[in-house]
């Protein structure tokens, strides 16, 4: 089996729903942003292995969200569970319990792991905006909540990565 099909050579691709869509279609763009986020989490795992379990779980969740977004209104046997968001919240709480209080905005990336986690956070926020902009049908509320919380987790993990590497938060005001 060849990796290439040549079906997208004219600027269109197929969604899981079966619809052919322009590669600049908002739904295709949202799936692309989710794919980029999944890859960004892979980079973050490489440099911050202590978060491997939660980041792998997030990658799996993002594949589910991508399938739901790509399926449009087609009935599929996938749902996105609020338990995934609750798992992120537990991880956020665990990370922030180990961190000093945040008193100001911080400059991202005192160490490589932190910089990659902050980059993944920025990609997560873009993916969230892309998914939130979808209409007819809109993305499930549970998926939007998950993406919002994922960026919070990545922020907390970035701060934790700095702390564990011996760097303090570099505050904007000081």
C-alpha positions as CSV (number, residue, x, y, z in Angstrom):
1,X,0.0,0.0,0.0
2,X,1.4,3.4,-1.0
3,X,1.4,6.2,1.5
4,X,0.2,8.8,-1.0
5,X,-3.2,8.6,-2.8
6,X,-3.0,11.8,-4.9
7,X,-6.7,12.6,-3.9
8,X,-5.7,15.8,-2.2
9,X,-3.5,17.2,-5.0
10,X,-6.2,19.7,-6.0
11,X,-6.7,21.3,-2.6
12,X,-9.4,19.0,-1.3
13,X,-9.5,16.3,1.3
14,X,-12.1,13.8,2.7
15,X,-13.6,14.2,6.1
16,X,-14.6,11.1,8.1
17,X,-18.2,12.2,7.3
18,X,-17.5,11.3,3.7
19,X,-17.8,14.9,2.6
20,X,-15.0,16.3,0.3
21,X,-13.9,19.6,1.7
22,X,-11.4,22.3,0.7
23,X,-8.2,22.1,2.7
24,X,-8.9,25.6,4.0
25,X,-12.4,24.6,5.2
26,X,-12.7,25.5,8.9
27,X,-13.4,21.9,9.9
28,X,-10.3,20.7,8.0
29,X,-8.3,23.5,9.7
30,X,-9.6,22.5,13.1
31,X,-8.5,18.9,12.5
32,X,-5.1,20.2,11.4
33,X,-4.8,22.3,14.5
34,X,-5.7,19.3,16.7
35,X,-3.1,17.2,14.8
36,X,-0.4,19.9,15.4
37,X,-1.3,19.9,19.1
38,X,-1.0,16.1,19.2
39,X,2.5,16.4,17.7
40,X,3.4,19.3,20.1
41,X,2.5,17.0,23.0
42,X,4.8,14.4,21.6
43,X,7.7,16.9,21.7
44,X,6.8,17.9,25.2
45,X,6.8,14.2,26.3
46,X,10.4,13.9,25.0
47,X,11.7,16.6,27.2
48,X,9.5,16.3,30.2
49,X,9.1,12.5,30.6
50,X,7.5,12.7,34.1
51,X,4.3,13.9,32.3
52,X,4.3,11.1,29.8
53,X,1.2,9.3,31.1
54,X,-1.1,12.4,31.2
55,X,0.3,13.7,27.9
56,X,-0.2,10.3,26.1
57,X,-3.8,10.3,27.5
58,X,-4.3,13.8,26.1
59,X,-3.0,12.6,22.7
60,X,-5.5,9.8,22.7
61,X,-8.3,12.2,23.7
62,X,-7.3,14.6,20.9
63,X,-7.6,11.8,18.3
64,X,-11.1,11.2,19.6
65,X,-12.0,14.9,19.4
66,X,-10.5,15.0,15.8
67,X,-12.7,12.0,14.8
68,X,-15.8,13.7,16.2
69,X,-15.0,16.9,14.5
70,X,-14.3,15.2,11.2
71,X,-17.4,13.0,11.4
72,X,-19.6,16.1,11.4
73,X,-23.2,14.8,11.9
74,X,-22.4,11.2,10.9
75,X,-23.3,8.8,13.6
76,X,-20.1,7.2,15.0
77,X,-19.5,5.1,18.1
78,X,-17.4,7.8,19.7
79,X,-18.3,10.2,22.5
80,X,-16.2,12.5,24.5
81,X,-16.5,12.0,28.2
82,X,-16.4,14.7,30.9
83,X,-14.2,12.3,32.9
84,X,-11.3,13.3,30.6
85,X,-11.6,16.9,31.7
86,X,-11.8,15.9,35.3
87,X,-8.6,13.9,34.9
88,X,-6.9,17.0,33.6
89,X,-8.2,19.0,36.5
90,X,-6.7,16.5,39.0
91,X,-3.4,16.8,37.2
92,X,-3.6,20.6,37.2
93,X,-4.3,20.6,41.0
94,X,-1.4,18.2,41.6
95,X,1.0,20.4,39.6
96,X,-0.1,23.7,41.1
97,X,0.1,22.3,44.6
98,X,3.9,21.9,44.0
99,X,4.3,25.5,42.7
100,X,4.7,28.8,44.3
101,X,1.8,31.2,44.0
102,X,1.6,33.1,40.7
103,X,1.8,36.8,41.2
104,X,2.2,38.2,37.7
105,X,2.5,37.1,34.1
106,X,5.5,35.1,33.3
107,X,7.9,34.8,30.4
108,X,7.6,31.4,28.9
109,X,10.5,29.0,28.8
110,X,13.4,29.2,31.2
111,X,14.3,25.6,30.3
112,X,13.7,23.6,27.1
113,X,11.0,21.5,28.7
114,X,9.2,24.6,29.8
115,X,9.5,26.2,26.4
116,X,8.1,23.1,24.6
117,X,5.2,22.9,27.1
118,X,4.4,26.6,26.6
119,X,4.5,26.1,22.8
120,X,2.1,23.2,23.1
121,X,-0.1,25.5,25.3
122,X,-0.2,28.1,22.5
123,X,-1.1,25.4,20.0
124,X,-3.8,24.1,22.3
125,X,-5.3,27.6,22.5
126,X,-5.4,27.9,18.7
127,X,-6.9,24.4,18.4
128,X,-9.5,25.4,20.9
129,X,-10.4,28.6,18.9
130,X,-10.6,26.5,15.7
131,X,-12.9,23.9,17.2
132,X,-15.0,26.5,19.0
133,X,-15.6,28.3,15.7
134,X,-17.3,25.2,14.1
135,X,-20.9,25.3,13.3
136,X,-23.4,23.0,11.7
137,X,-22.7,20.9,13.8
138,X,-20.8,22.6,16.5
139,X,-18.2,20.7,18.5
140,X,-19.5,19.0,21.7
141,X,-19.3,21.2,24.8
142,X,-17.3,18.5,26.6
143,X,-14.6,18.7,23.9
144,X,-14.4,22.5,24.2
145,X,-14.1,22.2,28.0
146,X,-11.3,19.6,27.6
147,X,-9.3,21.8,25.2
148,X,-9.6,24.8,27.5
149,X,-8.4,22.7,30.5
150,X,-5.6,21.2,28.4
151,X,-4.0,24.6,27.9
152,X,-4.3,25.2,31.7
153,X,-2.5,21.9,32.3
154,X,0.2,22.7,29.9
155,X,0.8,26.1,31.6
156,X,1.0,24.3,35.0
157,X,3.4,21.7,33.7
158,X,5.6,24.3,32.0
159,X,5.9,26.1,35.4
160,X,6.6,22.8,37.1
161,X,9.3,21.9,34.4
162,X,11.0,25.2,35.2
163,X,10.9,24.6,38.9
164,X,12.2,21.0,38.6
165,X,15.1,22.3,36.4
166,X,16.1,24.8,39.0
167,X,14.6,27.9,37.4
168,X,12.2,30.3,39.1
169,X,9.3,31.9,37.2
170,X,10.6,35.0,35.4
171,X,7.9,37.5,36.2
172,X,6.9,40.2,33.8
173,X,6.9,42.8,36.6
174,X,10.3,42.0,38.0
